[in-house]
């Protein structure tokens, strides 16, 4: 396939050597082929093909690169239309894969485009069009896995449409260890197929994805991230006994049921949503699922939640050594902060990330305690990260007084600005 401004990868090279100044030596041509192939593998696919005109030696180097980077955005100079970019890109990349040598892949990185369907025009069958729009991407991912790709990163230009990912492409035996998906729909059976075919998968990151499986399970994952914009099925559970690092940062969905996370050490999570009230029982069970971690970064994004006299919503974090909390824990006379410190007897470092300039006005997680004293014998450092102008806020003095009053020395409190 030949794009309007692309060289034909099968054409004769125009010269025998790279152009160099008169009397000079081309140091690049002195490099062995494996080094050149590794270096050019960081180029986008369209740029990569263009290297074939540099000399006869370079004519076929692009065919054996161990890394493929393909983006429809590289066709912006061809047309002013997003759809035309996408059409040209698909034609080009299908030809690219046909001409490429069947050498193993280390990485496959794809930036794709799915044309949004007008629901007024195609309200009943729009999903069929999305399937058709996604067909090439599914074929390319399958090709990458058949080439033993160890890392696959697929993202979609988000304009109201998502990629319909055929989970069957992951069902066949492959060597995948890392998978990252952005703005993709994961239909029921996705995680079952991952367990079936991707028996070496250790790292999975999801951004803006729709997850339809009611149970997210794996026997191999060590790092799992569900990030901003993801949507989960109701009453979703996460069961990954091998998991070491969990990231759960989506603000628009409820809290999943955490179970069988016996290896979990580090968790960066948010609880609560901005759009509806989160039941206290959901928060309790979610925190219980994290009670064995050693590092916890906890954010509360929900509405105002009054704890009344329920003091047992927070479990004991006996293994916790590093705890990061936000400004939400400072309201109501440091109620939430006190509860976490009372339940973290082996804590060594506390980090308070203050993003609001007036944190005292953002009452969210509130309640009352009869006993406000805590004992953290191993606590060595309290790091307060705040806006520069918050240093004049009376709450900062109150916070320091609160910490010192509970046995924390002033030289153990460190204030940093964003």
C-alpha positions in Angstrom: 0.0 0.0 0.0 1.3 3.4 -0.9 -0.1 6.5 0.9 -0.1 9.9 -0.9 3.1 11.0 0.8 4.7 7.7 1.8 7.6 5.9 0.1 6.8 2.5 -1.3 8.6 0.1 1.0 9.2 -2.2 -2.0 10.8 0.5 -4.1 14.5 0.6 -5.0 16.5 2.9 -2.7 17.8 6.0 -4.3 21.4 5.7 -3.2 23.8 3.2 -1.7 24.6 5.1 1.5 23.2 7.7 3.8 24.0 11.3 2.8 27.0 12.6 4.7 29.1 15.8 4.4 31.9 15.7 1.9 35.0 14.1 3.5 33.0 12.9 6.4 32.2 9.4 7.6 28.7 8.0 8.4 29.0 6.7 12.0 25.4 5.3 11.8 26.3 3.0 9.0 29.1 1.6 11.1 26.6 0.2 13.5 25.7 -3.5 13.2 22.2 -4.3 12.0 20.8 -5.4 15.4 21.7 -2.0 16.9 20.1 -0.1 14.0 17.0 -2.2 14.2 16.6 -1.6 17.9 17.1 2.1 17.5 14.6 2.6 14.7 12.0 0.4 16.5 11.1 3.5 18.6 9.8 5.3 15.5 6.1 5.3 14.5 5.3 2.7 11.8 4.9 5.4 9.1 8.2 7.0 10.0 9.8 3.5 10.2 8.8 2.6 6.6 10.4 5.8 5.3 13.8 4.7 6.4 13.8 2.2 3.5 14.9 5.0 1.1 18.1 5.8 3.0 20.2 3.2 1.3 20.0 -0.4 0.0 21.2 -1.6 3.4 18.3 0.1 5.1 15.7 -1.1 2.6 14.5 -4.0 4.7 15.6 -3.1 8.3 12.1 -1.9 9.2 10.7 -5.4 8.5 12.4 -6.9 11.6 11.9 -4.4 14.3 10.9 -5.9 17.7 8.6 -3.0 18.6 5.7 -1.6 16.7 4.3 1.9 17.3 1.2 2.6 15.2 -0.9 5.8 15.4 -3.7 7.0 13.1 -2.7 10.6 14.2 0.4 10.3 12.0 -1.8 10.8 9.0 -3.0 14.3 10.0 -0.9 15.8 7.1 -2.8 13.8 4.5 -6.4 15.0 5.2 -8.3 17.4 7.5 -10.9 14.7 8.2 -10.5 12.3 11.2 -12.4 9.6 9.3 -10.0 9.9 6.3 -7.0 9.7 8.6 -8.4 6.5 10.0 -9.2 4.9 6.6 -5.7 5.7 5.3 -4.1 4.5 8.5 -5.9 1.1 8.3 -4.9 0.6 4.7 -1.3 1.5 5.4 -1.0 -0.7 8.6 -2.6 -3.7 7.0 0.0 -3.5 4.3 2.7 -2.9 6.9 1.9 -6.1 8.7 1.7 -8.1 5.5 5.2 -7.0 4.5 6.8 -7.3 7.9 9.0 -10.3 8.7 7.5 -12.8 11.2 10.0 -11.9 13.9 9.1 -11.9 17.6 7.7 -8.7 19.1 8.6 -7.2 22.4 6.0 -4.4 22.3 2.9 -3.5 20.3 1.6 0.0 20.8 -1.6 1.1 19.0 -3.4 4.4 18.9 -6.8 3.7 17.1 -9.8 5.7 16.0 -13.5 4.6 16.2 -16.0 6.8 14.4 -18.8 7.8 16.7 -22.2 6.7 15.4 -25.1 9.1 15.4 -27.8 7.4 17.6 -30.6 9.3 15.8 -29.5 7.7 12.6 -28.5 4.2 13.7 -30.0 3.8 17.2 -30.7 0.1 16.9 -27.7 -1.2 15.0 -25.0 1.2 16.1 -23.2 -1.6 18.0 -22.8 -3.5 14.7 -21.0 -0.5 13.2 -18.8 -0.3 16.2 -17.9 -4.0 15.7 -17.0 -3.2 12.1 -15.0 -0.2 13.1 -13.1 -2.3 15.6 -12.4 -5.3 13.3 -9.0 -4.2 12.1 -7.8 -3.4 15.7 -8.8 -6.9 16.8 -7.0 -8.5 13.9 -3.8 -6.5 14.6 -3.8 -7.4 18.3 -4.2 -11.0 17.4 -1.3 -10.7 15.0 0.9 -9.1 17.8 0.0 -11.9 20.2 0.9 -14.5 17.5 4.2 -12.8 17.2 4.8 -13.4 20.9 4.4 -9.8 21.9 5.1 -9.4 25.7 3.7 -5.9 26.0 0.5 -4.6 24.3 -0.8 -1.1 24.7 -4.0 -0.2 22.9 -5.6 3.3 23.2 -8.5 4.9 21.4 -9.0 8.5 20.5 -12.0 9.1 22.7 -14.8 11.1 20.9 -17.8 9.4 22.3 -17.0 5.9 20.9 -14.9 3.0 22.3 -13.2 0.1 20.8 -15.2 -3.2 20.9 -12.5 -5.6 22.0 -12.9 -9.2 21.0 -11.7 -11.0 24.1 -11.3 -14.3 22.1 -8.0 -12.9 20.7 -6.5 -13.4 24.2 -7.8 -17.0 24.6 -5.0 -18.6 22.6 -1.7 -19.4 24.3 0.6 -16.3 24.3 3.6 -14.8 26.0 1.9 -11.5 27.1 3.2 -10.1 30.4 1.8 -6.5 30.2 -1.5 -5.2 28.9 -2.7 -1.6 28.9 -6.1 -0.6 27.5 -7.7 2.9 27.2 -11.3 3.6 26.1 -12.1 -0.1 25.3 -15.2 -2.2 26.0 -14.4 -5.5 27.7 -17.3 -7.9 27.2 -18.3 -10.7 29.5 -15.6 -13.4 29.4 -12.7 -11.1 29.0 -11.0 -12.1 32.3 -11.8 -15.8 31.7 -10.0 -15.6 28.3 -7.0 -13.8 29.9 -6.6 -16.6 32.4 -6.9 -19.2 29.6 -4.4 -17.8 27.2 -2.3 -15.2 29.0 -0.8 -17.4 31.6 2.2 -15.1 32.0 0.3 -11.8 32.4 1.5 -9.9 35.4 0.5 -6.3 34.7 -2.9 -5.0 33.6 -3.9 -1.3 33.4 -7.4 -0.1 32.4 -8.3 3.5 31.7 -11.8 4.6 30.7 -12.9 1.0 30.0 -16.3 -0.6 30.3 -15.9 -3.8 32.3 -18.8 -6.3 31.9 -17.5 -9.2 33.9 -19.1 -9.5 37.4 -16.0 -11.2 38.7 -12.5 -9.9 37.9 -10.2 -12.8 38.6 -6.6 -13.9 37.8 -4.0 -16.3 39.0 -1.0 -14.4 37.7 -1.6 -10.6 37.9 0.8 -8.8 40.2 -0.1 -5.2 39.3 -3.7 -4.2 38.4 -5.1 -0.7 37.9 -8.6 0.5 37.2 -8.3 4.2 36.6 -10.4 7.2 35.7 -13.5 6.8 33.6 -13.8 3.0 34.0 -17.3 1.5 34.4 -18.0 -1.7 36.3 -20.9 -4.1 36.4 -23.0 -3.9 39.6 -21.6 -5.9 42.5 -18.3 -6.5 40.8 -15.8 -8.6 42.8 -12.0 -8.6 42.5 -10.3 -11.9 43.3 -6.6 -12.0 42.5 -4.5 -14.0 45.0 -1.2 -13.2 43.3 -1.8 -9.4 43.3 0.8 -7.2 44.9 -0.1 -3.7 43.7 -3.7 -2.5 43.3 -4.8 0.9 41.8 -8.5 1.7 41.9 -9.1 5.4 41.1 -12.3 5.6 39.2 -14.6 8.3 40.6 -17.8 7.4 38.8 -18.5 3.9 40.1 -19.1 2.2 43.4 -16.7 0.1 45.5 -16.2 -3.5 44.3 -16.0 -6.4 46.7 -12.4 -7.3 47.4 -11.7 -10.9 48.2 -8.8 -13.3 48.1 -6.0 -10.6 47.9 -3.7 -12.4 50.3 -0.5 -11.1 48.6 -1.5 -7.5 48.3 1.1 -5.0 49.7 0.4 -1.6 48.0 -3.0 0.0 47.3 -3.7 3.4 45.7 -7.5 3.7 45.9 -10.5 6.0 46.0 -13.8 5.3 47.7 -17.1 7.0 47.2 -18.5 8.8 44.2 -19.5 12.4 43.4 -22.9 11.4 42.0 -24.6 9.2 44.6 -24.3 8.1 48.2 -22.0 5.1 48.9 -23.4 2.8 51.6 -21.2 2.6 54.7 -21.3 -1.2 54.5 -19.6 -1.0 51.0 -16.9 1.3 52.4 -16.3 -1.1 55.4 -16.0 -4.2 53.3 -13.7 -2.4 50.8 -11.3 -1.3 53.6 -11.4 -4.8 55.2 -10.1 -6.1 51.8 -7.1 -3.8 52.2 -6.4 -4.4 55.8 -3.2 -6.4 55.2 -1.4 -3.8 53.0 1.9 -2.2 54.0 1.4 0.9 51.8 -2.0 2.6 51.5 -2.9 5.8 49.5 -6.6 6.5 50.2 -8.8 9.1 48.7 -12.4 9.8 49.5 -14.4 11.3 46.6 -17.9 10.9 47.9 -20.5 13.2 49.3 -20.7 14.1 53.0 -20.9 10.9 55.0 -21.8 11.1 58.6 -20.5 8.2 60.7 -22.6 9.0 63.8 -21.5 6.6 66.5 -20.3 3.8 64.3 -16.6 3.7 65.3 -15.8 0.3 63.8 -16.0 1.1 60.1 -12.2 1.1 59.9 -10.3 -2.2 60.3 -7.0 -2.7 62.0 -4.1 -2.1 59.6 -1.5 -4.0 61.5 1.0 -4.3 58.6 0.6 -0.7 57.4 3.9 1.3 57.4 3.2 4.1 55.0 -0.2 5.9 54.8 -1.3 8.7 52.5 -4.5 10.6 53.0 -6.1 13.8 51.6 -7.8 16.9 53.0 -11.0 14.9 53.5 -9.6 13.4 56.7 -9.0 16.8 58.4 -12.6 17.9 58.9 -14.7 17.3 62.0 -11.7 17.8 64.4 -9.5 15.4 62.4 -12.1 12.6 63.0 -11.1 10.3 60.0 -7.4 11.0 60.5 -7.7 10.0 64.2 -9.5 6.8 63.4 -6.9 5.7 60.8 -4.0 6.5 63.2 -5.7 4.6 66.0 -5.9 1.6 63.8 -2.4 1.7 62.4 -0.1 0.7 65.3 3.0 0.1 63.2 2.8 3.2 61.0 6.2 4.7 60.1 5.3 7.4 57.7 2.2 9.6 57.3 1.7 11.7 54.2 -1.2 14.3 54.0 -1.8 15.6 50.5 -3.8 18.8 50.8 -5.1 19.9 47.4 -7.8 22.3 48.6 -6.8 25.8 49.7 -9.5 25.8 52.4 -9.7 22.1 53.5 -11.9 23.0 56.5 -14.8 23.8 54.2 -14.9 20.4 52.5 -16.7 18.4 55.1 -17.1 14.8 53.9 -16.1 12.0 56.2 -17.3 13.2 59.6 -18.1 11.8 63.0 -17.4 12.0 66.7 -15.0 10.1 69.0 -14.9 9.8 72.7 -11.2 9.2 72.7 -9.1 11.3 70.3 -5.7 10.1 71.4 -3.6 7.7 69.3 -0.3 5.9 69.7 2.0 5.3 66.8 5.3 4.3 68.5 7.0 3.7 65.1 6.0 6.9 63.4 9.1 8.7 62.2 7.8 11.3 59.7 4.7 13.2 59.0 4.8 14.9 55.6 2.2 17.6 54.9 2.0 18.6 51.2 -0.1 21.7 50.7 -0.6 24.8 48.5 1.8 27.6 49.4 -0.9 30.0 50.6 -2.3 27.3 52.9 0.6 27.9 55.3 -1.4 30.8 56.6 -4.5 28.7 57.2 -5.4 28.3 60.9 -6.0 24.6 60.3 -2.3 24.0 59.6 -1.5 25.2 63.1 -4.4 23.1 64.5 -3.1 20.1 62.7 0.4 20.6 64.0 -0.9 21.0 67.6 -3.0 17.9 67.1 0.0 15.8 66.1 2.4 17.2 68.7 -0.3 16.7 71.4 -0.3 13.0 70.4 3.5 12.6 70.9 4.8 13.6 67.4 7.8 15.8 67.8 7.8 19.0 65.7 11.1 18.0 64.0 9.2 14.9 62.7 6.7 17.1 60.9 7.8 18.3 57.4 5.8 20.8 55.3 6.1 20.9 51.5 4.4 22.9 48.9 2.9 21.7 45.6 
